[in-house]
Amino acid sequence: MNSGMYAALSGSMASIQRMESLTNNLANLNTSGYKKDRIIFETVLAAVDPTAPPTTVPDQTPVQSGVRFVTDYSSGSVRQTGSTLDFALDGDGYFAVNTSQGPAYTRQGNFHLDTGGKLLTAQGDEVLGNGKAVTITGNKIDVNGKGEIFVDGVQTGTLDVVDFPKPYALDKTGGTIFTAPAGVTGTPAKTTAIRQGSLEGSNVNPILEMANLIETTRYYESCIKAVKSYDDMAAKASNELGKV
């Protein structure tokens, strides 16, 4: 494969990945607690022994670059909803939840109660307090800044809010759900306040994402044109050589 053709194809594939990331971000513009993804370009061989020979494609063209998905953990704007079971985190950290795959973490605080009084996330996962699923039976529910839960004036538990060492090494398993890799342990987020009746929005900037999407689309089109040009040159060279 011609090295120029390979570079153009690599660029088009990277553009497709970036467009998918940008469109997913825009689709979650109004998803509470969503953290946007972005793609960064990095040297594939950065973590490889520099004395080792480079990885090659069939025509011995060195592979020099690649892309990687990363999550932007910056906070989104907070808006008041007035709903008793809506919660926003003022500071770092995550609500601890229990999913069908095990412990997980989220900043999406639009919770609800099931018929048995169990506090659940929008996805139906159990919200944890004092290390176990939170169950509320009563009428008036108040949660203070420390996460202490009061039902009809009586404290019944405390919401679990944990944080992790930075930079975060969490795995994004869903739009708003994160899991901690093996060996990474969360600790109580003691300086983070809980705001009842509020929700944290996504951290997606629609204007910036649209601008990036337009830029990426144009770059993709340029790469496709380059691929076609190299293909036409190869065809022409083949035909001309065949006449010799």
N, C-alpha and C positions, 0 to 999 in steps of 0.2 A: 504494500500500500504506500502510495506517495506520502511523504511526510506532511506536505501541505494539506492533502486530503484528510489525513488523520487529525491534524490540528483543527480543521473546519468541522469534522464530525464530532470531535470532543467538545468543541464550543457549542454545537447545536444540542448535544445531549445535556450539557451543563445548563443551558438555557431552558430546556424543558423541565429539568428538576427545579430550577428557580421559579419558573412560572407556576408550577404546581404548588410550591411553598407559598408564593404570594397570593394565589387565588384562595388557598385554604385559609390564610390569614384574613383576607377580606370576607370570606364566608363566615368567619367567627367574630366579625366586628362587634356584634352585639351580645356575644357570649360572656356572661359574667365570669371573671377570674381567668380568662384565656390569656396565655402567654404566647406571643408570636414566635414563629420560627424564621430563621434566616439561613442563607447558605453562604459559607465562606470558602474561598479558594485557597488551597494549601498544597505544598509539595508532597506528593505521595511518598517520596523516599526520605522525608525528613526524619523519620524514626528508624531508618534502616542504616546499617553499617556503611559509612561513606566509602569504605574500601571495597565494598561488594559491587559487582557489576550491576548496572541498571537493568530494571525489568524492560523487556522489549516486546514489541508487536511483531507479527510475522516477517515484516520487511526490515527488522532490526532498528526500527525507530524508537528511541528512548521515550518512556512514559515519564513526563516531567511534572504534571499537575493533576489535581483532582478537586472534588468539592466535598463539603461536609455540612450536615445540618446541625445548627446550634439553636438553643432556645434563649430568647431574651427574657430575663426574669424581672425586668423593671416593673414597678407597680402601675396599675391602671388608675384612672380617676375614680373617685368614690362619689356615689350619689345616694341621696336619701330615698327610701321607699316607704317607710312607715310600717312595713310588715314586721310583725313580732318575730318571725323565724328567718329573717334576712340578717346576715352578719358580714361585716367587712373587717379585715385585719389592718390596723394602723401600725405598720412596721413590717419587719421581716418575719417569715415563718409561714406555716401551713396548718390547716385543720387536719387532724389525724382521722382517717376513716378506715373502715374495714370492708374490702371488696371480696368478690368471690375468689380472687387470686391471692388474697392476703392483704397485709397492711399497705396503705397508700396515703397520699397527701394531696390536698387541694386548697386553692384560695377561692373557690366558687362557693359562696356562702348562702345560696338560696335553698334553705333546708325546708323540710316538711315532715309532718307526723303521719305514720301509718295508723291503721285501725287499732293497733295495740299500744299506741303512744310512743313508738320507737322513732327517734329522730333520724331522718334519712337525707342524703344528698339528692340533687335533682336526678341522678342516675340510679337512685335506689340503694346506695351503699350506706352502711351504718356509720353514723357520726360517733366518735369516741370521746368519752369523758372519764377521767380517772382510770384510764386503761380498759374500759369496757363500753359496750353500746349504751348510749344515752336513752333512757326511757322517761317520758314525762307524762304524769297523770295529774291533771288539775286544770284550773282555768286561767289564772293570770301567770304569765311567764315573763320573767325579767332576767336579763344577763348583763352583768356589769363589765367594766373594762378589763377586769382580770379573768373574765370567762366564767365567773361563778354563776351558777344557775339557781334562780329562786322561783319556786312554784307556789303561788298563793302566799308569798312572804317567807317561805321556808327554804333554806338552801338544800338542794338535792344533789349537787355535784359541781364539777368544773370541766369545761370544755378543754380537750387536749389540743394545745397549739405548740408545735415544735419547729425548730430551725436546724439548719445543717451548716457544716463548714463551707466557707466560700473560697474559691468559686464553686458554685453548686455542681455536683456530679450526679444529679438526679436523672432518671430515665422517664421520658414522657411516654406514657402508655395510652393516653387518650387526650382529647382536646384540653381538659383541665385537670387530669389526674397524673400524678407523678409517683414513682416508686424509688426507693433508695437501693443502690447496688450493694452487693455483699461487702461487709466491712464498714459501711457508712452508717453511722448512728445519729439519730436526731436527739436534740436536747431541748428542754422547755424554753420557749421564747418568752423570757421574763419581762422584756422591755416592750413587747408588742401589746397594744390595746385592742380590744374587741369592741366594735361599734354595732350595737343592735339597731335594726331598722334601716340598715344601709347595705349597699352592695358595691364591690369593686368591679369596675368594668374591664374590658379587655385593654391591653396596652398597644393595640393596633392603631396606627395613624393612617386613616384612609387616604389622605392626599399623598403622603409619602409612598404608600404601597401602590397606589395607582400610577404614580410617576415611575416607580421601579418596574412595574409591570409593562408599561409602554416602552421603557428603555430596553428591557429584556426581550420583548417581542421584536423590536427592531434589530437587536443583535442577533437573534435567532434567524431572522430573514436574511441578514448579511451572511451568516454562516451557511445557510442553505444555498445561497447564490454562489458562494465560494465552492461548495461541494459540486454544484452543477458545472462550474467553470473547469474544475479539475477533471471532472468526468468527461466533459467535451474534449478537453485537451488529450486525455488518454485515448479516447475513441479516434480522434484525428490522427494521433501518432501511430496507432495500430493500423489504421487504414493506409496511411502514407507509407509506413514500413512494408506493408503487404504488397505495395506496388513496386517496391525496389527489387 
